[in-house]
Every structure is written in C-alpha cells, then in structure tokens.
Amino acid sequence: MNDWIAIGALAVIGLVIPLGMMTVSALIRPSVPSKGKSAVYESGEVPTGSARLRFNIQYYMVALLFVVFDVETVMLLPWVVVYRPALEQGVQMATLLGPMLAFVGILAIGLVWAWRNNAVEWSDSPRATTQKTRRRPGDESD
C-alpha cells in the first residue's frame, strides 16, 4: 500500500507544481493588451491573405501511413535484437516468428486496403489539370 501512496503523492505534486506556477504567473504578470501583441507573427514577415487555407487530405493520409510504418519499425527492432539469442537458447522458431509474422501481416493487409482505397495515390489539383506542362518544339527526348 505504501507504493500507491508514493505514486499518488507524485501525481499530486506533478499537478500542483505546474498549476501553481501558472497561477502565480497569471497573478504577477502585467496585462497590457495591444494591437501589436495580438497580431499574427510569422518570422518577422507581414502576414498576407487569409490564414484559412485548404490542404489536400492526401498529405494527412501519407503522414498517417508514415507514422504507422514508423511505429512498425520501432516494434520490429526489439524483436530483431532478441531473435538470435532466443534461437541459441533453444526457443522454437515458430514461437519467435509467429507473432511477428502476424503483426507484419496485419500491417500488410492495412497497406493493401489503403492502396485499394487510393489513400497512397496523389490526386490532381484543379490548377494542375488546367495548367498542363507544354512541351516546347525540339524538346522531344522520347
């Protein structure tokens, strides 16, 4: 039971210190609102246009797929490190390979699903389709 008291005390301290620092900061800092302070700051550049831009969803899909396969790499690394010593200690190969092949198989099924749903293919923007690159005469390298 003493371990839980220590964990609870650590959690309380972990909450009290940041909340206390924010409270003290809110009480003693000067509050002088001005137009310059509320302006958007972009590395010293004067902002132009609207901050609301539409991004293609494909950027997010590629980022999510990158994160998934990055996490896969992180999960595979400990298995690779333990594989040879476990074989040398007499662990069955099926016991070692089974869970990892299931893990990679599930990810492969997810990749095939994403590929079939065109999550990894770029779509043409309306501007790109209207402004096709024109070949100049004499540039025929085919």
RODRENDO-281576 format. One record per residue (C-alpha): x, z, y negated; residue in one letter. Coordinates in steps of 0.2 Angstrom, whole numbers, padded with zeros to 4 digits, always signed. Layout:
! residues N
XZYa
...
END
This chain:
! residues 142
+0000+0000+0000m
+0015+0003-0012n
+0019-0016-0011d
+0002-0020-0018w
+0004-0008-0032i
+0021-0016-0037a
+0013-0033-0036i
-0002-0028-0046g
+0010-0019-0059a
+0020-0035-0060l
+0004-0046-0063a
-0002-0034-0077v
+0015-0035-0085i
+0015-0054-0083g
-0001-0054-0093l
+0001-0040-0106v
+0018-0046-0112i
+0013-0064-0117p
-0004-0059-0123l
+0004-0045-0134g
+0017-0057-0141m
+0003-0070-0146m
-0007-0056-0154t
+0007-0049-0164v
+0012-0067-0169s
-0006-0070-0175a
-0006-0054-0185l
+0010-0056-0194i
+0012-0075-0197r
+0007-0082-0214p
-0009-0093-0214s
-0006-0107-0227v
-0016-0122-0221p
-0012-0138-0230s
-0015-0157-0228k
+0003-0160-0223g
+0003-0147-0209k
-0012-0154-0201s
-0006-0172-0201a
+0000-0180-0185v
+0019-0180-0183y
+0027-0195-0174e
+0046-0193-0176s
+0045-0195-0194g
+0035-0211-0194e
+0019-0213-0204v
+0005-0215-0191p
-0004-0231-0192t
-0021-0236-0184g
-0031-0226-0173s
-0024-0213-0160a
-0038-0218-0148r
-0030-0232-0138l
-0037-0239-0121r
-0025-0239-0107f
-0027-0248-0091n
-0032-0237-0077i
-0018-0245-0066q
-0005-0235-0075y
-0013-0219-0069y
-0015-0226-0051m
+0003-0231-0050v
+0008-0214-0057a
-0003-0205-0044l
+0004-0216-0030l
+0022-0212-0036f
+0018-0193-0035v
+0010-0194-0018v
+0025-0203-0011f
+0037-0192-0021d
+0029-0177-0013v
+0031-0186+0004e
+0050-0187+0001t
+0051-0169-0003v
+0041-0164+0013m
+0052-0175+0024l
+0068-0168+0018l
+0067-0151+0026p
+0062-0160+0042w
+0077-0171+0042v
+0088-0156+0039v
+0081-0147+0054v
+0079-0161+0066y
+0096-0162+0074r
+0099-0143+0076p
+0082-0142+0084a
+0086-0155+0096l
+0103-0147+0100e
+0094-0131+0104q
+0083-0139+0116g
+0066-0142+0107v
+0056-0156+0114q
+0057-0172+0104m
+0038-0174+0104a
+0036-0157+0097t
+0048-0162+0082l
+0041-0180+0080l
+0023-0177+0082g
+0018-0168+0066p
+0030-0178+0055m
+0023-0195+0063l
+0005-0188+0060a
+0010-0184+0042f
+0018-0201+0038v
+0003-0210+0047g
-0010-0202+0036i
+0000-0207+0021l
+0002-0225+0028a
-0017-0225+0030i
-0019-0220+0012g
-0007-0233+0006l
-0017-0247+0016v
-0033-0240+0009w
-0026-0241-0009a
-0019-0258-0006w
-0035-0265+0000r
-0044-0257-0015n
-0032-0266-0027n
-0025-0249-0033a
-0007-0256-0032v
-0010-0273-0040e
-0010-0276-0058w
-0025-0284-0066s
-0023-0297-0080d
-0027-0291-0098s
-0039-0302-0108p
-0025-0305-0120r
-0013-0311-0106a
-0025-0323-0100t
-0029-0331-0117t
-0010-0332-0121q
-0003-0341-0106k
+0015-0344-0107t
+0018-0363-0111r
+0032-0372-0104r
+0042-0382-0116r
+0047-0400-0111p
+0063-0401-0102g
+0062-0383-0095d
+0057-0389-0078e
+0068-0379-0066s
+0057-0382-0051d
END
